[in-house]
């Protein structure tokens, strides 16, 4: 809870930067909501972007597989069979790199590693990886899916939209 004010201010600053750079034309979900959500979330968790594949694509595809797909979707299953181990490896590398650096950073990964250094036996590398992966897959993909629905509902209700703008 003590992070919420800082995260809110960070999200607002990131959004303002995106809007200012948009030159008056902005695709709300992809250019603003998705970008700000994933950048903020990944920085907060402490997992960097992958140099070969966007983590937001990975997490969204894993979210779709986990919560919205059909067992008959063999194409998505084949994609996930490649993404899942690559994502685990990416997080394992981030954990190893952070530990090797010895640099304390106040993010979720840093807090987990601090618990590990303090001797908390629950906080193994595998436990940390699994929990970070679950946070990344279960959290940020929802925001870009919910915002368009919320905007649609506001646009259908002019009085509510006017109230939201206040």
Order of alpha helices (4+ residues) and beta strands (2+ residues): alpha-alpha-alpha-alpha-alpha-alpha-alpha-alpha
